[in-house]
Amino acid sequence: MPIKNIVFDVGGVIIKGNLYHSLHKYFKSKFDFDAFIKEIGHRQMSAVWDIGAKPFSDVIADKIKEFPQYRDILLDYDLNWIDVIIGEDEGTISLIKSLKENGYKLFIISNFAKEKFEILTAKYDFNKYFDGIIISAEVQALNPSAEIYEGLFSKFNLKPQECVFFDDLKENVEGAKKAGMEAEVFTDAYSARRFLKNLSVEIEIDHNEN
């Protein structure tokens, strides 16, 4: 079946972000920052707010109780979260606009805390191009679980074989493939255009993005 729907992750695909960029002032080196991230269990923290079990601020409050010595850092992370975001990926935004102009339906699947996604889209308006958005915290299912993809298909009446998905994480791409979609690890917009072109998607190759 021809591809009709293009699905994007947000972080690392549409938006560029870096937590060290935001919190580096608290650390002597990237090594010290990485040790801090490991010590507080950041991956486990993010899974809690991404699946909507607790709001971001509540998870941070819990961690402050556990690690009071990091109170200032953790509060900064929460209150100035938008500073983690470096900006939009201009190549991806150009790709999204091109796909929209060519009549393709556009969707988002992304692991995100609900309140932080609202802050993000208040500053960056990429969401205006999309026909539907699935945020993990809202559906209480994490990428790459089958439930989040099935939620996309059922909510927007999509056929998986008519969809292609871009994510910067290999495990999420593999999850999308298991759900029946075409999928590719996102590295840059130029490579994404070439992948789409090979799937007979009507898109021009923009060599300026290479």
N, C-alpha and C positions, 0 to 999 in steps of 0.2 A: 504494500500500500504506500502511496506517496506520503511524505511528511507534511503535516498540516500545522503542527503545534511545536513550538520551541520552548523548552523549559530551562530556567536558569536558577542556579544557586545565587546567593547574594555575596557573602564574604569571600574574597579572593577571586571573584568573577565580575560582579558589577561594582563592588565597593572594595577599595584597598584599605586595609587596616593593620595596625601593629601595636600591641599592648605595650611593648618595650618603648615604643615611640612616645607613648603617653606617660609612662611611669619611670623612665630612665633616671630622672633627677634624684630618685631615692637610692640608687645603686651605683657602686663604684665601677661595675663592669657588667657586660651581658652575662657573664658566668654567674655573678651574684644574683642577677635577676632570674636566671633559669633555675637556680637553686631555690629561690623563693617560690616560684611557680610550682615546683615539684613539692615543696614542703607543705604548702597550703592545699594541695590537691585540686589545682585549678580545673583540670579536666572533669573531675567528679562534680565540682561546683557548677560548671557550665551545663552539665547534663541535667541538673536539678532545675535550673531556670529555663533551659531550652525545652524541657518536656512540660513545663507549666506546673510543676509540683509546688513551687514557691516563687513569689516575685523575686526579682534580682536583689532588691534592697534587703529582703528578709534573709537571703542566703549570705549576703555580705555581713549582716548583723550577727548571724550564727558564727561566721568565721572570726569576727572580732572578739567574740566571747572565747573562742578556742585559741586565738592568737592575738591577745591584746597588745603585744609589742608591735604589731603591724597595723594598728588602728588607723593611723593617718594615711597609710598607703591604700588600705582597703576602702576607706571613705572616699578618697580621691578617685579611685577606680569607679565607684558607684556614682558619685555626684558629678564627676567630669567625664563620664563614660564617652561622650561624643568625641573627646580628644583622641580616643583610640583610632578613630576614622581619619585616614589621610586624605581621602577623596574618592571620587568616582573613577573607574577605569574608562578613559575617554574612548578607547578602541571598542570596548564592549557597548558603550552607549551608542556609538556610531553604528555598530552591528545591529543593535536592537531597533534603532530608527529605520534602518534599511529593511529589516524583516517586516516591520510594521507597515511600511510603505508598500511592500510587495504582497500584503494581504495575509500574512501568517498570524496565527493566534499565539500570544505570548503569555507564559505563566512562570510563577516563582514557586520553588520548594526550597525552604531554608530552615535550618535549626537556628532559632532566635528567641530570646526573651521578648514577650509581647510588648512590655513598656519601652524596651530599648529600640525595638523596631519602629515604634511610634515616634520616638525621638529622632531616629535616623531619617525617616521619611518626612519629618517636618523640616529637616535641613536640606535633604536631597530628594528631588521629585521624580526619580526614575520609575517609581511605581505607577505613574500616570500612563505609561506605555503598555501596562499589562492587563490582560483580560481576566486574570484570576491569580490569587496569591494564597499559598498554603504555608503558614508559619507553625513550626512544631509546637510551640507553647499553646497555641490556640486549639490545635487538634489533639494535643497530648500524645504525640507519636514522633519519634526521632528518625531522621534520615540516618541510616539506610534501611529502616524497617519497612516491611511490605505494606504496613498499615498507612504510612504517609503517602505512598504512591497510589494505593487503592483509593485513598481519600481524594486525591487529585482527579483520578479517572471518574469516580462516581459523582463528585460535586459539579464537575464541569462537562460531564458526559463525553469523555474523551476515550478514544481507542488507543491503547498503549503502542501499537505498531505504527500509529500515525504521529508519534511523539519522539523528539530527541532531547536529551538532557545534558547540560554542561555543569560540572562541579569540579572544584579544584582538588577534591579528595578521591583517591582511587576506590576506597571502600564504598563511597556513595555512588560512584559510577557503576560499580559492580552490582549494587543493590537495584539500581534503575534497570540494568540489563536483565536481572532476574525477574523484574516486574513486567518485562516485555518491551521496554523502550530501547531505541538506539541511544547510546550514551558515549561521552568522551570526556577524558580528564582535560579540564581547561588549563591551558598554559598562557595563551594570549589570543587576542581577537583575530589576528591573521590566521592562525592555525584553526580556530573555530570556523572561520569562513571557508577554509579549504575543506574541512570535514563536512560541512553542510553542502558545499558544492558537489562533493563526491556522493552525497545522498540525493542529488538532483533537486536540491533546494535552490530556488531562484535568488541568487545572491552574487554580487560582484566581489571579486578578490581585490581588496584594497592594499596595494603593495606599500603604502605609507605606514601601515600598521606592522609591517615586518621588522 
